[in-house]
Amino acid sequence: PERKGSVKLYVKRVFITDDCEHLVPSWLRFLRGVIDSEDLPLNVSRELLQNNTVLARIKAGVTSRVINALTEKAEKDTEAYAVFWEAFGPVLKEGLYEDFEHREKLTKLVRFRSTAGDDLVSLDEYIGRMKESQEAIYYIAGDDMDAIQRSPQLEGFRAKGIEVLLMNDPIDEFWVPTVGVYETKPFKSVTRGGDDLDKIKDADAPEETKQTEEEAKGMDALVALIKLELGEAVQDVRSSSRLTDSAVCLVAGENDLDMNLQRLLKQQGQLTAITPRVLELNPKHALITGLAAKAAESGAADTLKDAAHLLLDQARIIEGEPVTDPAAYAKRMSHIMTAAFGG
């Protein structure tokens, strides 16, 4: 953000300045070039440039021409545009947050990595591949692309063939809620509650088997015991449809800030504490089904105390976050292992 622009202003071929912040918007600061005007006075001052209508028209004209040139490049030479996007995409996305006037055209220029493959995709391409009953544009945001791709929150979406956009630029957490909707489709983070996976049908996915009444009761009992044990450490505990391989994961509440945004704001000192998350359990995972069976036995509350805290710590570790009490975590792990292996 501190980088200065590289566009020089000339008036009637006389150099005036190479440091004019009103010449092009900050989200085009990667531009290099020369603008020569016949309509500005040669003795134009720095103060006059700030509120000059001619300069405002020049800025609007240059911005439109650059957007049009990029749009043409994106349509006619996708490989060259992909190279450009990898270099300057994060800067261009600042315009989505800052510039309402050009937001619609800029949204057409945005490209993403996704769970559908290695190629960059546009929002139009994403919408063209959406499932018939899918109502939202799903995305996940984080710091590291490899870590994002391993996120347990993606498991259920992958299983149903639902494409998810992968975002790892800090600006993504700010422009997405600002834009909110694209072509009537709202953006929705997969790390927030209410994933709506049960409503989205996939003809290629295997038919899901329903839980027996006994299994459902066991899960209800397990959820209630874990919720009671963890108390205010979690916002809620519930069975999840978004998990297929992992036993647990954390998600933000439906009305809370996205988890990655909370981490960013906390790092910047703009948030004092992270809101307690929702702990989701995979009812088909062997560990969870075993614990659910245990929850139906007498005295289960005492037996499952350590397990409840270990599940929460496991979910935190998966998110790349530290456990709140390492000593207690180690003690509980030793206790569980001792019970399992004797000694």
Secondary structure, DSSP 8 states (H G I E B T S, - for coil): -----EEEEEETTEEEES--TTSS-GGGTT-EEEEEESSS-TT--HHHHHT-HHHHHHHHHHHHHHHHHHHHHHHH-HHHHHHHHHHHHHHHTHHHHH-STTHHHHHHH--EEETTEEEEE-HHHHHHT--TT--SEEEEE-S-HHHHHT-GGGHHHHHTT---EEE-STTHHHHHHHH-EETTEEEEETTBS---GGG---TTS-------HHHHHHHHHHHHHHHHHHGGGSSEEEE-SS-SS-SEEEEB-TTS--HHHHHHHHHTTS-SS----EEEE-TTSHHHHHHHHHHTSTTHHHHTHHHHHHHHHHHHHHTT---S-HHHHHHHHHHHHHHHH--
